[in-house]
Amino acid sequence: MKPLILVSNDDGIHSPGLKAAAEAVMELGELVIAAPACQQTSMGRAFPRTDELGKIERVKLMLNGKEVTGYKVYGLPAYAAAHGILELSRRKPDICISGVNYGENLGTNLTCSGTVGAVLEADTHGVPGIALSVTADIGIQRSTEYPVREWDRVKKIVRYWTEKSLCEGMGYGASMLNINIPEPVPEPESYCYTRQSRQGYFTFSKPLIKDMFRPYEIPTAIGCTEESLGKDDDIYAVCIKKIVSVTPMAHDLTVKNF
């Protein structure tokens, strides 16, 4: 029996990154594509209640020249993954692929990520998952104006890790992998296993003097230096070494020495 592969993301059903991920793995098994109806970056594993929550629409996607049915889920990434597993799959998926995300998910910002949120949800259903992200300018990470980019080398990495995980497992007792891909995109073999950095990759700036009753978005910027990073952490691999960072993850947040 072919593996059943759930493909989801947080950038929305029409993201070129989702298309790239699905195209990369479609020859490895059967696909179920279930993704948010619209852009849902930085929503983590949230489950907010909305009027259209749980509404699902079929959409036609062109993957490698073939028309494939995908499912547009009205809800956040974790909700899309849950519907993909519980409602849209004929059996439990063998793996969940989330991405490919526009924008890196590194360090202590990891829990903000909707891309990671989808695999966290999959993991609660006993489905291992891989979250994949490519570096992107911070200004476009929440945009629906998806920039044109070359995906072929990224697809090789998606396929490499999906196939490896299906055949060998994820290693280190992990049930999830968080994979971040730098620019320029290296070959799949150019990677290292990393720890999640204890630093925030994106940092907030203190708000300026403002009217507290007006909407305001706290300014965000990349806020780390080479000197402050551990040489075995995810930020160092992507930003300094310029190789693929692969962080093995588990859902248990209990401190190790408890």
C-alpha positions in Angstrom: 0.0 0.0 0.0 1.3 3.4 -0.9 2.0 5.9 1.9 -0.8 8.4 2.5 0.7 11.9 2.6 -1.2 14.9 4.1 0.0 18.2 2.7 -0.9 21.4 4.5 0.6 24.9 5.3 -0.1 28.3 6.8 0.3 30.5 3.7 -3.0 29.3 2.3 -4.3 26.8 -0.3 -3.1 28.9 -3.3 0.5 29.4 -2.1 3.2 28.4 -4.6 5.0 26.8 -1.6 2.2 24.4 -1.0 2.1 23.5 -4.7 5.9 22.9 -4.6 5.6 20.6 -1.6 2.8 18.6 -3.2 4.6 18.3 -6.5 7.8 17.2 -4.7 6.1 14.2 -2.9 3.2 13.2 -5.2 5.2 10.3 -6.7 5.9 8.9 -3.2 2.3 8.1 -2.3 -1.3 9.2 -2.3 -2.0 12.8 -1.5 -4.5 14.6 0.7 -4.1 18.3 0.4 -5.9 20.3 3.1 -4.8 23.9 3.7 -6.3 27.1 5.1 -8.6 29.1 2.8 -6.4 32.2 3.2 -3.1 33.5 4.6 -2.6 32.4 8.2 1.0 33.1 9.0 2.1 33.2 12.7 -1.1 31.6 14.0 0.7 28.8 15.7 -1.6 25.9 16.8 -4.5 28.2 17.6 -8.2 27.1 17.4 -10.2 30.4 17.3 -13.9 30.2 16.7 -15.3 32.0 13.6 -18.6 32.0 11.8 -17.2 29.9 8.9 -15.1 27.6 11.0 -14.8 24.1 9.5 -16.3 25.0 6.1 -14.5 23.0 3.4 -14.5 23.6 -0.3 -12.9 21.5 -3.1 -10.4 23.3 -5.3 -8.6 22.2 -8.4 -4.8 22.4 -8.3 -2.4 21.7 -11.2 0.5 19.6 -10.0 3.2 18.5 -12.4 0.7 19.0 -15.3 -2.1 16.9 -13.6 -5.3 18.2 -12.1 -5.6 17.3 -8.4 -8.3 18.0 -5.9 -7.3 19.9 -2.8 -9.4 21.1 0.1 -9.7 24.7 1.2 -10.5 24.7 4.9 -11.9 27.7 6.7 -9.8 27.7 9.8 -6.2 28.0 11.0 -3.4 25.6 10.0 -3.9 23.2 12.9 -7.6 23.1 12.1 -6.9 22.3 8.4 -4.5 19.5 9.5 -7.2 18.1 11.9 -9.8 18.1 9.2 -7.3 16.5 6.8 -6.7 13.7 9.2 -10.1 13.1 10.7 -12.5 13.9 7.8 -10.7 14.0 4.5 -8.4 11.0 4.7 -9.7 7.5 4.1 -7.2 6.2 6.6 -4.7 7.7 9.0 -1.9 9.5 7.0 1.6 8.1 7.2 3.1 11.6 7.3 2.1 15.3 7.3 4.1 17.7 5.2 3.6 21.4 6.1 4.9 24.1 3.8 6.8 25.2 2.0 6.6 28.4 4.1 7.6 31.8 2.9 9.9 32.8 5.8 12.1 31.0 8.2 10.8 29.5 11.5 13.7 29.5 13.9 14.6 29.8 17.6 12.1 30.7 20.2 9.8 32.1 17.5 9.0 28.5 16.6 5.8 28.2 18.5 4.4 31.3 16.7 4.6 29.4 13.4 1.4 28.1 11.7 3.6 25.9 9.6 4.8 24.2 12.7 1.3 24.4 14.2 0.0 22.0 11.5 2.6 19.4 12.3 2.0 19.8 16.1 -1.6 19.1 15.4 -0.8 16.1 13.2 1.5 14.7 16.0 -1.4 14.7 18.5 -3.2 12.3 16.1 -0.2 10.0 15.8 0.9 11.3 12.4 4.6 12.3 12.2 5.2 15.6 10.4 7.8 17.8 8.7 7.6 21.6 8.7 9.5 23.2 5.8 10.4 26.8 5.4 12.6 28.9 3.1 14.1 32.2 4.1 12.2 35.2 2.8 12.2 38.9 3.4 10.2 39.8 6.5 8.0 42.2 4.5 6.4 39.5 2.4 5.9 36.8 5.0 2.3 37.7 5.7 1.5 38.7 2.2 -0.9 37.1 -0.3 1.2 38.5 -3.1 3.4 35.5 -3.3 6.7 36.4 -4.9 8.0 34.5 -7.9 10.9 32.2 -7.0 12.7 29.1 -8.2 11.4 25.9 -6.5 13.3 23.1 -8.1 16.1 22.9 -5.6 13.6 23.3 -2.7 11.5 20.4 -4.1 14.6 18.2 -4.0 15.0 18.9 -0.3 11.2 18.3 0.4 11.3 15.0 -1.4 14.6 13.9 0.2 13.4 14.3 3.7 9.9 13.0 3.1 11.3 9.8 1.5 14.0 9.5 4.2 11.4 9.8 7.0 9.0 7.4 5.4 11.7 4.8 4.9 13.9 5.3 8.0 11.8 7.3 10.5 13.0 10.6 11.8 15.6 9.5 14.2 16.5 10.7 17.7 13.1 9.7 19.0 11.5 12.6 17.1 8.0 12.6 15.8 8.4 16.0 13.9 11.2 17.7 12.0 11.5 21.5 11.6 13.5 22.1 8.4 14.7 25.6 7.4 16.3 26.2 4.0 18.7 29.1 3.4 19.4 31.2 0.3 21.0 30.3 -1.9 19.3 26.9 -1.7 21.9 24.1 -1.2 21.8 20.5 -2.3 19.7 18.2 -0.1 22.8 16.6 1.3 24.1 19.9 2.6 22.4 19.9 6.0 23.0 19.5 9.7 20.9 18.4 12.7 20.4 21.3 15.0 19.0 22.3 18.3 16.3 25.0 18.6 18.1 28.2 19.5 17.2 29.7 22.9 17.1 33.1 21.2 14.3 34.7 19.3 15.1 35.1 15.6 12.5 37.9 15.2 12.4 40.5 17.9 9.9 43.2 18.8 10.8 46.8 19.3 9.4 48.9 22.1 6.4 50.9 20.8 6.9 54.6 20.3 4.7 57.2 22.0 1.3 56.5 20.6 -2.4 56.7 21.2 -3.2 53.5 23.1 -6.7 53.4 21.7 -5.5 53.2 18.0 -4.5 49.9 16.3 -0.8 49.4 16.3 1.5 46.7 15.1 4.8 46.4 17.1 7.7 46.7 14.8 9.5 43.4 14.1 13.1 42.8 13.0 15.7 40.1 12.9 17.5 40.4 16.2 20.5 38.1 16.6 24.3 38.2 16.0 26.8 35.4 15.2 28.5 36.0 18.6 25.3 35.3 20.5 24.5 32.0 18.8 25.4 28.5 19.6 27.2 26.7 16.8 24.8 23.8 17.0 21.6 25.7 16.8 19.1 26.3 14.0 19.7 30.0 13.5 23.5 29.5 13.2 23.1 26.7 10.5 20.8 28.8 8.3 22.2 32.3 8.7 25.9 31.7 9.3 26.7 28.3 7.7 24.1 28.7 5.0 23.1 25.0 5.1 19.8 23.3 5.7 18.8 23.1 9.4 17.0 20.0 10.5 15.7 20.2 14.1 14.2 16.9 15.5 11.3 17.7 17.7 8.9 16.0 20.1 5.6 17.3 21.6 6.7 16.8 25.3 7.6 20.2 26.7 8.5 18.9 30.1 12.0 20.0 31.3 14.5 17.2 30.7 15.8 16.9 34.3 12.3 16.7 35.9 
